[in-house]
Amino acid sequence: MKVGVLGTGDVGRVLGSAMIQLGHEVKMGSREASNAKSTEWKEKNGERASTGTFGDAAKFSDLLFLCTLWAGTENALQMAGPENFSGKVVIDATNPLIFEQDQPLRLALGHTNSGGEQIQRWIPKAKVVKAFNIVGNAHMFHPDFPGGPPTMFICGNDSNAKKQVTDLLTQFGWETIDIGGIEGARLLEPLCILWVNHGIRTGSWNHAFKLLRK
C-alpha cells in the first residue's frame, strides 16, 4: 500500500516508520519538498521512504495520516489539494489544542464541534477516521503495557474505512473500539487533554487508556 503522511513532527515520523516496518511505501509531505526532519527520516527508513510536498504525498497515497499541528492543518490540506483526498481514508491524528503560557490546556473547538468534523468538512470527499490522538507517539506502535493491549477509540462516517483502520490498528498492537460517526471526535479530543494532564501531574508519559469489560 502507498501511504502518505502530512506533517514531519514526532507523530508523523513515528507513524510513517511504523508503516514502513509493516511493508508499505511511505511518502512524508511538508510545505517544502524536503526539510531537515523529513530528510533525516528518509535516510533512516530506507528505500520505501520518500519525501515531497503536501500535494505530492496526497497524490501518491492510497491512505493518509494527518499529523499536523492544529494551527496549520487547514493550510496544509489546502496546499495538498482537497481533490487529492477524494475517496481515500484519512487517519486524523490531530488535536485542536490551544497552548497558552500559565493557562490550562484547552480545546480550540468543542464541545459542539471538533477537529475531526472540521477536517471532514475541509476534505468532504475523503473518508476521515479519528485515531491515534489519545496516546503519546512513543506508544503508538506495538504498545507494551502490563495490562495488555490498550484501547484505541476511533470514529468516522464510513464503516469500510473504519474497518480498514481497525485492521491496521490490530497490526500496530491495539484493541479498537468504534464509537460511531465523526462527531465522536467531540469526545476523543478532550481525552487527549486528560492524557496530557495525567502526564504533567505524574511526570511520566507511559500511560494509555483501556476499556474494561465484565
C-alpha positions as a printed Julia matrix, in Angstrom:
214×3 Matrix{Float64}:
   0.0    0.0    0.0
   1.12   3.55  -0.69
   0.85   5.73   2.41
   1.06   9.49   2.74
   1.98  11.33   5.93
   1.19  15.02   6.23
   3.43  16.53   8.88
   7.07  15.96   9.83
   6.75  16.12  13.63
   7.26  13.25  16.05
   3.83  11.72  15.41
   4.21  11.75  11.64
   7.7   10.28  11.75
   6.68   7.5   14.16
   3.59   6.52  12.17
   5.46   6.7    8.87
   8.26   4.49  10.17
   5.71   2.02  11.57
   4.04   1.67   8.19
   7.41   1.02   6.55
   8.1   -1.71   9.11
   4.78  -3.25   8.09
   5.97  -3.34   4.49
   4.33  -0.26   2.98
   5.75   2.57   0.88
   5.51   5.93   2.66
   5.87   9.47   1.37
   6.18  12.18   4.01
   4.77  15.54   2.94
   5.66  19.01   4.16
   5.39  22.58   2.94
   8.67  22.19   1.08
   9.66  19.1   -0.89
  12.19  18.28   1.79
  13.26  19.73   5.11
  15.7   18.67   7.79
  13.22  16.44   9.65
  11.84  14.67   6.61
  15.27  14.23   5.04
  16.62  12.66   8.23
  13.56  10.41   8.46
  14.03   9.28   4.84
  17.69   8.43   5.41
  16.81   6.3    8.44
  14.0    4.36   6.78
  15.49   3.14   3.54
  14.18   2.68   0.04
  10.48   2.51   0.92
  10.65   6.05   2.38
  10.36   9.2    0.3
   9.6   12.88   0.82
   7.75  15.59  -1.04
   5.27  18.4   -0.64
   1.84  18.01   0.95
   0.44  17.69  -2.56
   2.98  15.05  -3.53
   2.1   12.93  -0.51
  -1.65  13.28  -1.08
  -1.39  12.33  -4.77
   0.94   9.4   -4.06
  -1.09   7.71  -1.36
  -3.9    5.2   -1.04
  -4.2    6.04   2.68
  -3.04   9.11   4.59
  -2.1   10.08   8.12
  -2.83  13.69   9.06
  -0.28  14.66  11.72
  -0.05  18.45  11.54
  -0.26  20.94  14.37
  -3.82  22.18  14.54
  -2.93  25.78  13.71
  -1.51  24.67  10.36
  -3.97  21.93   9.47
  -6.34  23.83   7.2
  -3.46  25.39   5.29
  -1.76  22.01   4.89
  -4.93  20.48   3.45
  -5.36  23.4    1.05
  -1.74  23.09  -0.07
  -2.24  19.35  -0.57
  -5.31  19.97  -2.74
  -8.67  18.79  -1.39
  -9.31  16.92  -4.65
  -6.31  14.67  -3.94
  -8.1   13.16  -0.94
 -11.17  12.03  -2.87
 -12.23   8.5   -1.9
  -9.18   7.99   0.34
  -9.04   7.03   4.0
  -7.51   9.85   6.05
  -6.49   8.94   9.59
  -6.8   12.12  11.64
  -4.27  12.09  14.47
  -4.58  15.83  15.17
  -5.9   17.56  18.27
  -7.31  21.11  18.19
  -5.43  22.34  21.24
  -4.56  25.83  22.42
  -1.31  26.22  24.34
  -1.0   29.42  26.37
   1.66  30.17  28.94
   0.45  29.71  32.53
  -3.0   28.67  31.28
  -4.67  25.23  31.31
  -4.54  23.32  28.05
  -7.83  23.79  26.21
  -9.65  22.93  23.01
  -9.84  25.3   20.05
 -13.1   23.52  19.1
 -15.6   21.83  21.41
 -17.93  20.57  22.62
 -20.49  21.13  19.87
 -17.85  20.8   17.17
 -14.5   19.06  16.8
 -11.32  18.98  14.8
 -12.36  15.7   13.22
 -15.62  17.16  11.98
 -13.91  20.27  10.66
 -11.36  18.2    8.76
 -14.16  16.17   7.18
 -15.69  19.47   6.02
 -12.38  20.69   4.59
 -11.9   17.47   2.6
 -15.51  16.36   2.11
 -14.76  13.56  -0.37
 -12.27  11.87   1.96
 -13.13   9.15   4.47
 -11.87  10.69   7.71
 -11.28   8.4   10.7
 -10.14   9.83  14.04
  -7.42   7.71  15.63
  -4.05   7.91  17.41
  -4.96  11.18  19.15
  -5.26   9.79  22.71
  -1.73   8.47  23.31
   1.83   9.71  23.01
   3.89   8.89  19.95
   6.24   6.63  21.96
   3.42   4.08  22.4
   1.63   4.33  19.05
   3.32   1.3   17.52
   3.48  -2.01  19.41
   2.4   -0.58  22.78
   3.62  -2.76  25.62
   1.7   -2.44  28.89
   1.34  -4.92  31.79
  -2.45  -4.82  31.49
  -2.4   -5.98  27.9
  -3.12  -4.1   24.68
  -4.54  -0.62  25.35
  -7.74   0.61  23.73
  -7.79   2.92  20.74
 -11.14   4.63  20.28
 -11.93   5.62  16.71
 -14.77   7.38  14.94
 -15.76   8.26  11.38
 -18.67   8.25   8.97
 -17.58   5.44   6.65
 -17.87   1.91   8.04
 -15.47   0.37   5.49
 -12.85   2.98   6.27
 -13.17   2.25   9.98
 -12.76  -1.47   9.31
  -9.57  -0.75   7.39
  -8.26   1.39  10.25
  -9.27  -1.27  12.79
  -7.32  -3.92  10.83
  -4.31  -1.58  10.77
  -4.55  -0.93  14.5
  -4.54  -4.67  15.13
  -1.23  -4.86  13.27
   0.01  -1.96  15.41
  -0.9   -3.94  18.55
  -4.08  -2.15  19.67
  -7.58  -3.14  20.69
 -10.02  -0.91  18.8
 -13.45   0.39  19.75
 -15.59   2.23  17.2
 -17.67   4.93  18.9
 -19.67   5.98  15.83
 -19.68   8.91  13.41
 -17.04  11.61  13.12
 -18.92  13.7   15.7
 -17.43  11.26  18.22
 -14.27  13.35  17.92
 -16.02  15.75  20.33
 -15.36  13.09  22.97
 -11.97  11.83  21.81
 -10.22  15.18  21.54
 -10.82  16.08  25.2
  -9.34  12.66  26.06
  -6.04  13.98  24.76
  -6.15  16.72  27.39
  -6.84  14.08  30.06
  -3.86  12.08  28.81
  -1.61  15.17  28.88
  -2.78  16.35  32.3
  -2.08  12.95  33.84
   1.4   13.05  32.36
   2.05  16.52  33.78
   0.86  15.54  37.25
   2.82  12.28  37.4
   5.89  13.28  35.44
   5.53  10.15  33.3
   4.2    9.65  29.77
   3.96   5.88  29.87
   0.19   5.54  30.05
  -2.72   4.7   27.78
  -6.46   4.12  28.1
  -8.08   0.7   28.49
 -11.78  -0.14  28.45
 -12.53  -2.93  30.94
 -15.46  -5.29  30.48
 -17.27  -7.7   32.74
